[in-house]
Amino acid sequence: MMVEAGKAVEPIWFFPHKFWAATRNMPKEEADKLLDKVISLSEARDLEALRKYDFVSLENPYRKKAVA
């Protein structure tokens, strides 16, 4: 993936334990297809489509939230 100089791209966070929980009752082939789809969406930066997956986060889960 090419990124223009000077433009920061936020990472997409993937949580394997949540993926496992969401797919533990799926056949292996179906879970593999889902993982391939999520990887493809991530590479395409299709953030809107990624929002529907609980095991993907578009915000840094380790960043401290500002207290008002």
N, C-alpha and C positions, 0 to 999 in steps of 0.2 A: 504494500500500500504506500502510495506517495503522499507526503504531507508537505504543504507549502511552507517555506521558511517563514518563521515568525508567527505561525498559527498553531496555538496549542490545541491538542486533541485530548479530550478527557478519556481516560481508560474506561473500558466496560468491565465490570466486576462479575465474575462467575463464582458461584458457591457450590462446590462439588457435593457437600453433604446435603444441601437442599435439592440438588439434581437427583441424587440417589433416592431421597425420600419421595420425590415426585415420580420416579420411574421404577421403583422397586418391584411393583406388581406388573410391569410391562414386559412383554417378550423382549429379549435382548436385541433383536433386529429393529424393533420399534424404538427402543431407547437410543440405539445407534443412529437411526434416522433423525430423531429429535435433536441429538447432539450435533449432527452434521448441519441441520437446519439453523440451529442457534449460531454455530460457527460462521456459516454463510451470511446470516443477517448481521453478525458482528463485523465481518470483513467489509460488508457493504455499508456499514454504519446506519442501518435501518433502525434507528432508535425507537421509533413509534411501534414497530413490530416487536422489538425486544421487551418493551414495557409489560407485556402480558405474561411474561415468565417470572415466577417468584424466585427462581434461582439465579436471576440476572439482575444486577443493579447498575444504574447509570450514574449514581453518585458514590463518592468515596465513603464507604461505611466507617472508615477509621478517622475521618476528618472530624475534629471537634466542632460541634454546632455552636454558633454564637448565642450567648445568653443576653436577652434583652433586658 
